[in-house]
Amino acid sequence: MGSCERSYVIVNKTVGKKDQAEPGRQEWITVIECISAEGTLISPYIIFTGMNIVINWLPKIVPKGWKFSCNASGWTNNFHGVQWLKTLFDPETKAKANGRKRLLICDGHDSHISPEFVRYCMNNGIEQALLIPHSSHMMQPLDVGVFGPLKKAMSKELNVIFRTGISRIQKPEWVEFYDKARRRGITTENILAGWRGARLFPLNKHRIICQIQPDHQVTPSPFQALPQTPMLLTSSPPDTMSLHSSNSNLNSTIAKLNLQMPIKTHIHRLSGIAEQLHADNLILQKQLSELQTVITNRTERKTGKRIILKWVTIITSQDICQALEKAEAATKSKTKGRKRSRARTETNIAEEESYYKEMEIDEEDRVQTLESQEHQLLDCIEVQM
């Protein structure tokens, strides 16, 4: 997480601060990918760093068929290798094989040659082929033609959040970025190019070493190919290319006129400042939009429930949806229980109020009865006297 390829960036040299182009690795996340010679790929197996899987590590929308697991290091091991073989490779390739044997080309990692891994392949019609040590950069199709475009696409996605100044990437953000980069990097064209480059399919026993001759042709400037634009801009806000072309025409025209040098210098500086401010405005707008998107996504994730799946070593996207549905159902049942208890409380209050009102009426009747009896007793005493 947090690691991207080397790229060129544009910075303001007048600003006296240090810019961190890459926060660096934060923790390990391992992804097991597998491609076929027909240009297809199977679902990935993602291993997080942690003891238990937490639902908040994953985005709300998870691609179908993806498998997620975790361990203390975030690296693959013999257990995860067997789980990938049983839960992903075997079920997703069995239908295509149609009863025939399948060839699985491995790079010789320890998890690919464990006894349980080899035993499962032998019992399920899977033929293993191990590459020559230290030859994956030449013979492994993923290294030859797939991982390069995937890394470039992933770096492009990570740069979106790096430009906002956020130095730490969260796991759900990384999963979203990897999903986007995977769709752009692991394409059918790149997969087939990887197999051709490794000379495995179509099979080429004699590798041909091609020497690339440098191209000495000068590439024309993109501004020379553009049509001449007038010095006055008619669009608002101005387009970047139109603004630059108009300023160039303005400066070339001013240079031919018989004007004093301070005036020419002033016009040249004004045109440069206009382009600089326009570029700064575009960069700030882009950063603001990206930062607002990141903050909105993080706020939405914080409002959800934090569900920890203990004793779960592997989870699928279907299991995640079921867990979220159970959590929502439990929340709704609790809310209904609170409404019922509140209704019972209001009923009890109404009954108590009616009871006390009846008690007050009975008390008044009793007082009136006592007063009448007292008056009758006094009348009897006066008569006897």
KEKE-3310 file (N, C-alpha, C; in steps of 0.2 Angstrom, whole numbers, plus 5000, padded with zeros to 4 digits):
npx = (5004:5002:5013:5020:5024:5039:5037:5035:5032:5024:5030:5029:5043:5045:5039:5042:5043:5044:5039:5031:5032:5028:5021:5026:5028:5015:5009:5009:5000:4994:4991:4985:4986:4980:4981:4975:4980:4971:4967:4960:4956:4956:4946:4953:4964:4965:4976:4976:4984:4983:4974:4960:4947:4939:4924:4924:4936:4933:4926:4909:4904:4909:4918:4911:4914:4927:4940:4944:4956:4967:4982:4995:5007:5003:5008:5008:5006:5009:4996:4987:4990:4985:4971:4968:4970:4960:4948:4947:4955:4953:4938:4934:4941:4937:4925:4929:4939:4932:4932:4945:4963:4971:4984:4995:5005:5018:5029:5038:5037:5037:5024:5018:5024:5021:5017:5003:4997:5003:4998:4984:4983:4987:4976:4966:4966:4976:4990:5006:5018:5034:5043:5060:5072:5074:5070:5058:5056:5057:5050:5038:5021:5014:5023:5030:5020:5009:5010:5017:5009:4998:5004:5007:4994:4989:4998:4993:4980:4984:4990:4980:4975:4987:4990:4981:4987:4985:4992:4991:4984:4968:4962:4950:4950:4961:4957:4947:4955:4963:4954:4949:4962:4965:4955:4960:4973:4975:4970:4963:4971:4984:4986:4987:4998:5008:5009:5014:5026:5033:5035:5028:5015:5010:5020:5037:5052:5065:5071:5070:5082:5079:5085:5084:5083:5088:5077:5080:5072:5065:5053:5038:5033:5018:5012:5015:5007:4995:4982:4983:4979:4969:4975:4966:4956:4941:4933:4927:4928:4946:4953:4967:4977:4973:4975:4989:4993:4988:4995:5008:5007:5004:5015:5025:5020:5021:5035:5039:5034:5038:5041:5044:5057:5053:5039:5037:5043:5034:5022:5025:5028:5015:5008:5014:5011:4997:4995:5001:4993:4981:4984:4987:4974:4967:4973:4971:4957:4955:4962:4953:4941:4945:4949:4937:4930:4937:4935:4921:4919:4926:4919:4906:4910:4913:4901:4895:4892:4905:4910:4917:4924:4927:4938:4937:4945:4945:4935:4921:4914:4900:4898:4901:4890:4879:4883:4881:4868:4862:4867:4860:4847:4846:4848:4836:4827:4830:4827:4813:4809:4812:4802:4791:4792:4792:4779:4772:4775:4769:4756:4755:4757:4745:4735:4739:4736:4722:4718:4722:4714:4701:4703:4704:4691:4683:4688:4683:4669:4669:4672:4662:4651:4655:4654:4640:4635:4640:4633:4620:4622:4624:4612:4603:4608:4605:4591:4588:4593)
npy = (4994:5011:5013:5018:5019:5027:5043:5058:5074:5091:5105:5119:5130:5141:5140:5138:5125:5107:5094:5079:5066:5053:5043:5031:5013:5007:4995:4978:4971:4957:4950:4937:4933:4926:4921:4915:4907:4910:4923:4927:4929:4924:4927:4938:4934:4941:4946:4953:4962:4957:4950:4946:4947:4962:4970:4984:4985:4984:4990:4997:4992:4977:4968:4954:4937:4939:4935:4936:4937:4935:4938:4938:4944:4948:4942:4929:4911:4893:4889:4899:4897:4884:4887:4896:4888:4878:4886:4895:4893:4880:4878:4889:4885:4873:4871:4876:4867:4855:4842:4839:4838:4851:4864:4871:4884:4888:4899:4893:4897:4894:4891:4885:4872:4865:4850:4847:4856:4850:4837:4840:4845:4833:4825:4830:4832:4842:4848:4852:4864:4870:4885:4889:4893:4911:4916:4922:4935:4934:4923:4922:4925:4935:4944:4948:4955:4960:4964:4976:4986:4986:4991:5004:5008:5007:5016:5028:5029:5030:5042:5051:5052:5055:5068:5076:5078:5069:5057:5044:5029:5021:5004:5000:5010:5007:4995:4999:5007:4997:4989:4997:5000:4987:4984:4992:4988:4974:4968:4959:4961:4964:4952:4942:4948:4946:4932:4930:4937:4930:4918:4907:4904:4908:4893:4895:4889:4895:4909:4925:4938:4954:4969:4986:5000:5016:5030:5044:5054:5070:5074:5084:5099:5100:5112:5117:5109:5114:5124:5142:5153:5167:5182:5187:5181:5172:5163:5159:5151:5153:5141:5130:5127:5136:5148:5148:5148:5160:5169:5167:5171:5184:5189:5187:5196:5208:5209:5212:5225:5243:5246:5253:5245:5242:5241:5230:5220:5221:5217:5204:5198:5199:5190:5178:5177:5176:5163:5155:5158:5153:5139:5136:5138:5128:5116:5118:5117:5104:5097:5100:5094:5081:5079:5082:5071:5060:5063:5062:5049:5043:5048:5041:5028:5028:5030:5018:5001:4993:4978:4963:4949:4935:4921:4918:4914:4915:4925:4928:4939:4937:4932:4944:4953:4945:4946:4960:4962:4954:4962:4974:4969:4966:4978:4985:4977:4980:4993:4993:4986:4996:5006:4999:4997:5011:5014:5006:5012:5025:5021:5016:5028:5035:5027:5028:5041:5042:5034:5041:5052:5046:5043:5055:5060:5051:5054:5067:5064:5057:5066:5076:5067:5065:5078:5081:5071:5076:5088:5084:5077:5088:5095:5086:5086:5100:5099:5090:5098)
npz = (5000:4996:4988:4973:4955:4948:4942:4933:4939:4941:4950:4960:4960:4967:4979:4996:5002:5006:4996:4997:4987:4987:5000:5004:5008:5018:5024:5020:5006:4998:4982:4973:4956:4941:4924:4908:4892:4882:4884:4895:4913:4930:4946:4958:4973:4988:5001:5016:5029:5045:5059:5060:5048:5044:5041:5037:5030:5017:5002:4999:4987:4981:4969:4960:4965:4970:4982:4999:5012:5027:5036:5048:5042:5030:5018:5006:5009:5012:5016:5011:4998:4995:4998:4988:4976:4978:4980:4970:4957:4953:4953:4944:4932:4929:4922:4909:4905:4903:4907:4903:4906:4915:4913:4924:4926:4936:4947:4955:4969:4987:4991:4980:4979:4990:4999:5001:4991:4979:4980:4979:4966:4958:4961:4955:4942:4937:4929:4934:4930:4933:4932:4926:4939:4943:4931:4928:4924:4910:4906:4912:4909:4916:4922:4910:4901:4908:4922:4921:4914:4924:4935:4931:4929:4942:4949:4943:4949:4962:4963:4962:4975:4982:4978:4985:4997:5007:5017:5021:5015:5016:5018:5011:5001:4994:4989:4980:4971:4966:4959:4949:4942:4939:4929:4919:4917:4916:4903:4889:4878:4884:4891:4881:4874:4884:4884:4871:4872:4882:4874:4876:4872:4856:4855:4855:4853:4851:4856:4850:4849:4849:4843:4847:4837:4839:4836:4826:4822:4823:4833:4829:4837:4848:4847:4835:4826:4828:4822:4817:4829:4834:4842:4851:4864:4863:4871:4887:4903:4897:4885:4889:4879:4869:4876:4878:4864:4860:4868:4863:4850:4852:4859:4849:4839:4846:4848:4835:4833:4835:4849:4866:4876:4890:4889:4881:4889:4900:4894:4890:4902:4908:4900:4903:4917:4916:4910:4920:4932:4927:4925:4939:4944:4938:4943:4957:4957:4953:4963:4974:4970:4970:4984:4991:4986:4992:5006:5007:5004:5015:5026:5024:5026:5039:5046:5045:5051:5061:5058:5064:5059:5067:5068:5054:5040:5026:5015:5004:4991:4991:5004:5012:5008:5013:5027:5029:5027:5037:5048:5046:5047:5060:5066:5062:5069:5082:5082:5080:5092:5101:5098:5101:5115:5118:5115:5124:5135:5134:5134:5147:5154:5151:5157:5170:5172:5170:5180:5192:5190:5192:5206:5211:5209:5217:5229:5231:5231:5243:5252:5251:5256:5269:5274:5272:5281:5293:5294:5296:5308:5317:5316:5322:5335:5338:5338:5349:5359)
capx = (5000:5006:5019:5019:5030:5042:5034:5037:5027:5026:5030:5031:5049:5045:5036:5048:5042:5046:5034:5032:5028:5025:5021:5030:5024:5012:5008:5008:4994:4996:4986:4987:4982:4981:4978:4975:4983:4965:4966:4955:4959:4951:4946:4959:4964:4968:4978:4977:4988:4978:4972:4953:4944:4935:4920:4926:4942:4931:4921:4902:4903:4914:4917:4908:4919:4934:4941:4948:4959:4972:4987:4999:5012:5001:5011:5005:5010:5006:4989:4984:4991:4980:4965:4967:4969:4953:4942:4947:4958:4949:4931:4934:4944:4935:4920:4932:4943:4927:4934:4952:4968:4973:4991:4996:5012:5020:5035:5042:5036:5036:5017:5016:5027:5019:5014:4995:4996:5004:4993:4977:4984:4987:4970:4960:4968:4979:4997:5010:5025:5038:5048:5067:5073:5077:5068:5051:5056:5058:5046:5031:5017:5011:5029:5032:5016:5003:5011:5019:5003:4994:5008:5006:4987:4989:5001:4989:4975:4986:4992:4974:4975:4993:4990:4977:4990:4984:4998:4989:4978:4965:4961:4944:4952:4966:4953:4944:4960:4965:4948:4950:4968:4964:4951:4963:4979:4974:4966:4964:4977:4990:4987:4990:5005:5012:5010:5018:5032:5036:5036:5025:5010:5012:5026:5043:5058:5071:5070:5074:5084:5078:5089:5080:5087:5086:5074:5083:5068:5063:5045:5036:5030:5011:5009:5016:5002:4988:4980:4985:4973:4969:4977:4961:4952:4933:4930:4927:4936:4950:4956:4974:4980:4971:4978:4996:4994:4986:5000:5013:5006:5004:5022:5028:5018:5024:5042:5040:5032:5043:5039:5050:5058:5049:5032:5037:5044:5028:5017:5028:5027:5008:5005:5016:5007:4990:4996:5003:4987:4976:4986:4986:4967:4965:4976:4967:4950:4956:4963:4948:4936:4947:4949:4930:4927:4940:4932:4914:4919:4928:4913:4901:4912:4913:4894:4893:4894:4911:4909:4923:4923:4932:4939:4936:4951:4943:4928:4919:4909:4893:4897:4901:4883:4875:4884:4879:4861:4861:4868:4854:4841:4847:4847:4829:4823:4831:4823:4806:4808:4812:4796:4786:4793:4790:4772:4769:4776:4764:4750:4755:4756:4738:4732:4740:4733:4715:4717:4722:4708:4696:4704:4702:4683:4681:4690:4678:4663:4669:4672:4655:4647:4657:4651:4633:4634:4642:4628:4614:4623:4623:4605:4600:4610:4601:4584:4588:4594)
capy = (5000:5018:5013:5019:5019:5033:5047:5066:5079:5098:5108:5127:5131:5147:5139:5136:5119:5101:5090:5072:5063:5046:5042:5025:5008:5007:4988:4973:4967:4952:4949:4932:4933:4920:4922:4910:4908:4912:4930:4928:4929:4922:4932:4938:4932:4947:4944:4959:4961:4957:4944:4945:4951:4968:4972:4991:4985:4983:4996:4995:4988:4973:4964:4947:4932:4941:4931:4940:4933:4939:4934:4943:4947:4950:4938:4922:4905:4887:4889:4903:4894:4879:4890:4899:4883:4875:4890:4900:4891:4873:4879:4893:4883:4866:4871:4877:4861:4851:4835:4838:4841:4858:4865:4877:4886:4891:4902:4890:4899:4888:4889:4881:4866:4861:4843:4848:4859:4845:4832:4842:4845:4826:4821:4834:4833:4848:4847:4858:4865:4875:4889:4889:4898:4917:4917:4924:4941:4932:4917:4922:4930:4941:4948:4951:4959:4962:4968:4983:4991:4986:4995:5010:5010:5008:5023:5034:5029:5032:5049:5055:5054:5058:5075:5080:5079:5063:5053:5037:5026:5016:4998:5001:5015:5003:4990:5003:5009:4991:4987:5002:4998:4980:4984:4995:4985:4967:4967:4954:4963:4963:4945:4939:4950:4943:4925:4930:4939:4924:4913:4901:4903:4902:4891:4897:4886:4899:4916:4930:4944:4960:4975:4992:5005:5023:5034:5051:5059:5075:5075:5091:5102:5100:5118:5118:5106:5117:5130:5148:5156:5174:5185:5189:5175:5172:5158:5160:5152:5151:5134:5130:5127:5142:5153:5148:5150:5167:5173:5166:5176:5191:5191:5188:5202:5214:5209:5215:5232:5247:5249:5253:5238:5241:5239:5223:5216:5221:5213:5197:5195:5198:5184:5172:5177:5174:5156:5152:5158:5148:5132:5135:5137:5121:5112:5118:5114:5096:5094:5101:5089:5074:5079:5081:5064:5056:5065:5060:5041:5041:5049:5036:5022:5029:5029:5011:4996:4989:4970:4959:4942:4931:4914:4918:4914:4917:4927:4930:4945:4935:4932:4951:4955:4942:4949:4967:4961:4952:4968:4979:4967:4966:4985:4986:4974:4984:5000:4991:4985:5003:5009:4995:4999:5018:5014:5003:5017:5030:5018:5016:5034:5037:5023:5031:5048:5041:5031:5046:5056:5043:5043:5062:5060:5047:5058:5073:5062:5055:5073:5078:5063:5067:5085:5080:5068:5081:5093:5080:5076:5094:5096:5081:5089:5106:5097:5087:5103)
capz = (5000:4996:4984:4966:4951:4947:4937:4932:4942:4941:4956:4960:4963:4971:4986:5000:5006:5003:4994:4997:4981:4989:5007:5005:5010:5024:5026:5014:5004:4993:4977:4968:4950:4936:4917:4903:4886:4878:4885:4901:4919:4935:4951:4962:4980:4991:5008:5020:5035:5051:5062:5058:5043:5046:5035:5035:5026:5010:5000:4999:4981:4980:4963:4962:4964:4973:4988:5004:5018:5030:5041:5052:5038:5023:5013:5005:5012:5010:5017:5006:4991:4994:4997:4981:4972:4979:4980:4964:4951:4952:4951:4938:4926:4928:4916:4903:4903:4900:4908:4901:4911:4915:4914:4929:4926:4943:4947:4960:4976:4991:4992:4974:4979:4996:4998:5000:4984:4974:4980:4976:4958:4956:4962:4952:4935:4936:4928:4936:4927:4936:4928:4928:4944:4941:4924:4928:4920:4903:4904:4916:4905:4920:4922:4904:4898:4912:4928:4920:4913:4930:4940:4929:4931:4950:4951:4941:4954:4969:4962:4964:4983:4984:4976:4990:5003:5012:5017:5022:5011:5019:5014:5006:4996:4990:4985:4975:4966:4962:4955:4943:4939:4936:4923:4914:4916:4915:4898:4884:4873:4888:4892:4875:4873:4889:4882:4865:4874:4885:4869:4878:4867:4853:4857:4851:4856:4850:4857:4845:4852:4844:4845:4845:4834:4841:4831:4827:4819:4828:4834:4829:4843:4847:4845:4827:4822:4829:4817:4820:4833:4835:4848:4856:4866:4863:4876:4894:4904:4891:4885:4890:4873:4866:4879:4876:4857:4859:4871:4859:4844:4855:4860:4843:4836:4850:4846:4828:4833:4837:4855:4870:4879:4896:4887:4878:4894:4904:4891:4890:4909:4909:4897:4907:4923:4915:4910:4927:4936:4924:4927:4946:4945:4936:4948:4963:4956:4952:4970:4978:4968:4973:4991:4993:4985:4997:5012:5007:5005:5022:5030:5023:5029:5047:5048:5045:5057:5061:5060:5064:5057:5070:5066:5047:5036:5019:5014:4997:4991:4993:5012:5014:5007:5018:5034:5030:5027:5044:5052:5044:5050:5067:5068:5061:5074:5088:5082:5081:5099:5105:5096:5105:5122:5119:5114:5130:5141:5133:5136:5155:5157:5150:5162:5177:5173:5171:5187:5197:5190:5196:5213:5213:5209:5223:5235:5232:5233:5250:5257:5251:5260:5276:5276:5273:5288:5299:5295:5299:5315:5320:5316:5327:5342:5340:5340:5356:5364)
cpx = (5004:5012:5017:5025:5033:5039:5036:5031:5029:5025:5031:5038:5050:5042:5041:5045:5044:5040:5036:5028:5025:5026:5025:5025:5021:5012:5008:5001:4996:4990:4989:4982:4984:4977:4979:4978:4977:4964:4961:4959:4953:4951:4952:4958:4968:4969:4979:4982:4984:4977:4965:4951:4939:4931:4922:4932:4940:4926:4914:4901:4909:4913:4915:4914:4926:4934:4946:4950:4964:4976:4991:5004:5009:5004:5007:5010:5007:4999:4985:4984:4986:4973:4963:4966:4962:4947:4941:4949:4954:4942:4930:4936:4941:4930:4923:4936:4938:4930:4942:4956:4969:4980:4991:5003:5014:5027:5040:5042:5035:5029:5014:5019:5026:5016:5006:4994:4997:4999:4986:4978:4983:4980:4964:4962:4971:4987:5001:5016:5028:5043:5055:5068:5076:5075:5061:5050:5056:5052:5039:5027:5015:5017:5031:5027:5010:5005:5013:5013:4999:4998:5007:4999:4986:4992:4997:4983:4978:4988:4986:4974:4981:4993:4986:4981:4989:4989:4997:4983:4975:4963:4956:4946:4957:4962:4950:4949:4962:4960:4949:4956:4968:4961:4955:4970:4979:4969:4967:4970:4984:4991:4990:4997:5010:5014:5015:5025:5036:5038:5033:5019:5009:5019:5032:5050:5064:5069:5074:5075:5083:5082:5085:5084:5084:5083:5077:5078:5065:5055:5043:5033:5022:5008:5010:5010:4995:4988:4982:4978:4974:4972:4972:4957:4944:4930:4931:4924:4940:4952:4964:4978:4979:4975:4985:4997:4993:4992:5006:5013:5006:5011:5026:5026:5021:5031:5044:5038:5038:5040:5045:5051:5054:5042:5032:5038:5038:5023:5019:5026:5019:5005:5007:5012:5000:4990:4997:4997:4982:4978:4985:4979:4965:4967:4972:4960:4950:4957:4957:4942:4939:4947:4942:4927:4930:4936:4925:4914:4921:4922:4908:4903:4912:4906:4892:4895:4901:4910:4915:4921:4928:4932:4937:4943:4950:4936:4927:4915:4902:4892:4897:4893:4879:4876:4881:4871:4858:4861:4862:4848:4841:4846:4840:4825:4824:4827:4815:4804:4808:4805:4790:4786:4790:4782:4769:4770:4771:4757:4749:4754:4749:4734:4732:4736:4725:4714:4717:4716:4702:4697:4702:4694:4681:4682:4685:4672:4663:4669:4665:4651:4649:4654:4644:4631:4635:4636:4622:4615:4622:4616:4601:4602:4606:4594:4584:4589:4587)
cpy = (5006:5018:5013:5019:5026:5037:5055:5070:5086:5101:5115:5128:5137:5146:5135:5130:5113:5097:5083:5069:5057:5045:5036:5019:5008:5000:4984:4971:4963:4950:4943:4932:4927:4922:4915:4912:4911:4920:4932:4927:4927:4927:4932:4936:4937:4945:4951:4957:4962:4950:4941:4950:4956:4970:4979:4991:4985:4988:4993:4990:4984:4969:4957:4942:4933:4937:4936:4936:4938:4935:4940:4947:4950:4947:4932:4917:4899:4886:4892:4900:4889:4882:4893:4893:4879:4880:4894:4896:4884:4875:4884:4891:4876:4866:4872:4871:4856:4843:4834:4840:4848:4859:4872:4878:4890:4894:4899:4892:4893:4886:4885:4874:4862:4855:4843:4851:4854:4840:4834:4842:4838:4823:4825:4836:4839:4846:4853:4858:4871:4879:4888:4895:4905:4918:4920:4931:4940:4927:4917:4927:4936:4946:4952:4956:4962:4966:4975:4988:4991:4991:5002:5013:5011:5015:5029:5035:5032:5040:5054:5057:5057:5066:5079:5081:5074:5058:5045:5034:5020:5010:4998:5005:5011:4998:4993:5004:5003:4988:4991:5000:4991:4980:4987:4991:4978:4966:4961:4955:4962:4956:4941:4941:4947:4936:4925:4932:4934:4918:4907:4899:4909:4900:4892:4895:4891:4906:4920:4936:4950:4966:4981:4997:5012:5027:5042:5056:5064:5075:5082:5093:5101:5106:5120:5115:5110:5123:5136:5151:5163:5176:5186:5182:5176:5168:5160:5155:5150:5144:5135:5131:5134:5148:5154:5150:5157:5171:5172:5171:5183:5193:5191:5194:5208:5215:5213:5223:5236:5250:5249:5246:5237:5239:5232:5219:5215:5216:5205:5194:5194:5192:5178:5172:5174:5166:5153:5152:5153:5141:5131:5134:5130:5116:5112:5116:5106:5093:5095:5096:5082:5074:5078:5074:5059:5057:5062:5052:5039:5042:5044:5030:5022:5028:5022:5007:4993:4982:4967:4952:4937:4924:4913:4919:4916:4919:4929:4936:4943:4935:4939:4954:4952:4945:4956:4967:4959:4958:4973:4976:4967:4973:4987:4983:4977:4990:4998:4990:4991:5006:5006:4997:5006:5018:5011:5009:5023:5027:5018:5023:5036:5033:5026:5037:5047:5038:5036:5051:5053:5043:5050:5063:5057:5051:5064:5070:5060:5061:5076:5074:5064:5073:5084:5076:5072:5086:5090:5079:5082:5096:5092:5084:5095:5104:5094:5093:5107)
cpz = (5000:4992:4976:4961:4950:4941:4938:4935:4941:4947:4955:4963:4967:4978:4990:5005:5002:5002:4994:4992:4982:4996:5008:5007:5017:5027:5019:5013:4998:4988:4973:4962:4945:4930:4913:4896:4881:4879:4891:4907:4924:4941:4955:4969:4983:4998:5011:5026:5041:5053:5061:5053:5046:5040:5032:5031:5018:5008:4999:4993:4980:4973:4964:4960:4968:4980:4993:5010:5021:5034:5044:5048:5032:5017:5012:5008:5010:5011:5012:4999:4990:4993:4991:4976:4972:4978:4973:4957:4949:4949:4945:4932:4924:4922:4909:4900:4900:4901:4907:4906:4910:4917:4919:4929:4932:4942:4952:4967:4980:4992:4986:4974:4986:4995:4997:4993:4979:4974:4978:4968:4955:4956:4958:4945:4933:4935:4930:4932:4930:4932:4930:4933:4940:4933:4923:4924:4913:4901:4907:4912:4909:4920:4916:4901:4902:4918:4927:4919:4920:4935:4938:4930:4938:4952:4949:4946:4960:4969:4964:4971:4985:4983:4981:4996:5008:5011:5019:5018:5016:5015:5009:5000:4991:4986:4979:4969:4962:4958:4948:4939:4936:4929:4917:4912:4914:4909:4893:4880:4877:4889:4886:4873:4878:4887:4876:4867:4878:4880:4872:4874:4863:4855:4852:4855:4856:4850:4852:4849:4847:4847:4842:4843:4836:4835:4832:4824:4824:4827:4834:4836:4842:4845:4838:4823:4823:4824:4821:4823:4833:4841:4853:4857:4866:4868:4883:4898:4898:4891:4886:4884:4869:4869:4878:4869:4856:4862:4866:4853:4846:4856:4854:4839:4840:4849:4840:4828:4836:4843:4860:4874:4886:4894:4885:4884:4899:4901:4891:4897:4911:4906:4901:4914:4922:4914:4916:4931:4933:4926:4934:4948:4943:4941:4955:4963:4956:4959:4975:4977:4971:4980:4994:4992:4990:5004:5013:5008:5012:5027:5030:5026:5036:5049:5048:5051:5056:5063:5059:5064:5061:5068:5058:5043:5029:5018:5007:4997:4993:5001:5015:5014:5012:5025:5035:5030:5034:5049:5052:5047:5057:5070:5067:5067:5081:5088:5083:5089:5103:5104:5100:5112:5123:5119:5121:5135:5140:5135:5144:5158:5157:5155:5169:5178:5174:5178:5192:5196:5193:5203:5215:5214:5215:5229:5236:5234:5241:5255:5257:5256:5267:5278:5277:5280:5294:5300:5298:5306:5319:5321:5321:5334:5343:5341:5347:5361:5365)
residu = (MET:GLY:SER:CYS:GLU:ARG:SER:TYR:VAL:ILE:VAL:ASN:LYS:THR:VAL:GLY:LYS:LYS:ASP:GLN:ALA:GLU:PRO:GLY:ARG:GLN:GLU:TRP:ILE:THR:VAL:ILE:GLU:CYS:ILE:SER:ALA:GLU:GLY:THR:LEU:ILE:SER:PRO:TYR:ILE:ILE:PHE:THR:GLY:MET:ASN:ILE:VAL:ILE:ASN:TRP:LEU:PRO:LYS:ILE:VAL:PRO:LYS:GLY:TRP:LYS:PHE:SER:CYS:ASN:ALA:SER:GLY:TRP:THR:ASN:ASN:PHE:HIS:GLY:VAL:GLN:TRP:LEU:LYS:THR:LEU:PHE:ASP:PRO:GLU:THR:LYS:ALA:LYS:ALA:ASN:GLY:ARG:LYS:ARG:LEU:LEU:ILE:CYS:ASP:GLY:HIS:ASP:SER:HIS:ILE:SER:PRO:GLU:PHE:VAL:ARG:TYR:CYS:MET:ASN:ASN:GLY:ILE:GLU:GLN:ALA:LEU:LEU:ILE:PRO:HIS:SER:SER:HIS:MET:MET:GLN:PRO:LEU:ASP:VAL:GLY:VAL:PHE:GLY:PRO:LEU:LYS:LYS:ALA:MET:SER:LYS:GLU:LEU:ASN:VAL:ILE:PHE:ARG:THR:GLY:ILE:SER:ARG:ILE:GLN:LYS:PRO:GLU:TRP:VAL:GLU:PHE:TYR:ASP:LYS:ALA:ARG:ARG:ARG:GLY:ILE:THR:THR:GLU:ASN:ILE:LEU:ALA:GLY:TRP:ARG:GLY:ALA:ARG:LEU:PHE:PRO:LEU:ASN:LYS:HIS:ARG:ILE:ILE:CYS:GLN:ILE:GLN:PRO:ASP:HIS:GLN:VAL:THR:PRO:SER:PRO:PHE:GLN:ALA:LEU:PRO:GLN:THR:PRO:MET:LEU:LEU:THR:SER:SER:PRO:PRO:ASP:THR:MET:SER:LEU:HIS:SER:SER:ASN:SER:ASN:LEU:ASN:SER:THR:ILE:ALA:LYS:LEU:ASN:LEU:GLN:MET:PRO:ILE:LYS:THR:HIS:ILE:HIS:ARG:LEU:SER:GLY:ILE:ALA:GLU:GLN:LEU:HIS:ALA:ASP:ASN:LEU:ILE:LEU:GLN:LYS:GLN:LEU:SER:GLU:LEU:GLN:THR:VAL:ILE:THR:ASN:ARG:THR:GLU:ARG:LYS:THR:GLY:LYS:ARG:ILE:ILE:LEU:LYS:TRP:VAL:THR:ILE:ILE:THR:SER:GLN:ASP:ILE:CYS:GLN:ALA:LEU:GLU:LYS:ALA:GLU:ALA:ALA:THR:LYS:SER:LYS:THR:LYS:GLY:ARG:LYS:ARG:SER:ARG:ALA:ARG:THR:GLU:THR:ASN:ILE:ALA:GLU:GLU:GLU:SER:TYR:TYR:LYS:GLU:MET:GLU:ILE:ASP:GLU:GLU:ASP:ARG:VAL:GLN:THR:LEU:GLU:SER:GLN:GLU:HIS:GLN:LEU:LEU:ASP:CYS:ILE:GLU:VAL:GLN:MET)
# end
